[in-house]
Amino acid sequence: MAKTRISISLDGSQAERIKEHAERAGMDVSAYLVHAATRQMAETDAIEEQFAGVDAVIARAETEAGAFPGDPVEPGAELTEQERREVEEALGLVHGADRQASRPGHAA
């Protein structure tokens, strides 16, 4: 099989670290980079395969959700003070009490 040359650019410090790691692995830089890229591609492929079913469910749900007309917000349909407190309490349970006060747009 014919080999293809790929040129990359990187910082000198990165190049030096790659050379050092390649030497420690007993490889030349080209073999080391091909090995690292091949491992990363295999990991990415495995993750994508593992989550393909979930991704399909999400895509289907998004498509179905797009078919529903949006409910217009009726004037005067704001939350009561009690409802707002209940929502804040529920968000505190979800995010943890420490995050509740640090949400953007809310006073601490």
Sequence and secondary structure as in RCSB ss.txt:
>XXXX:A:sequence
MAKTRISISLDGSQAERIKEHAERAGMDVSAYLVHAATRQMAETDAIEEQFAGVDAVIARAETEAGAFPGDPVEP
GAELTEQERREVEEALGLVHGADRQASRPGHAA
>XXXX:A:secstr
           HHHHHHHHHHHHHTT  HHHHHHHHHHHHHHHHHHHHHHTHHHHHHHHHHHHHHHHS      T
T    HHHHHHHHHHHHHHH HHHHTTSTTS  
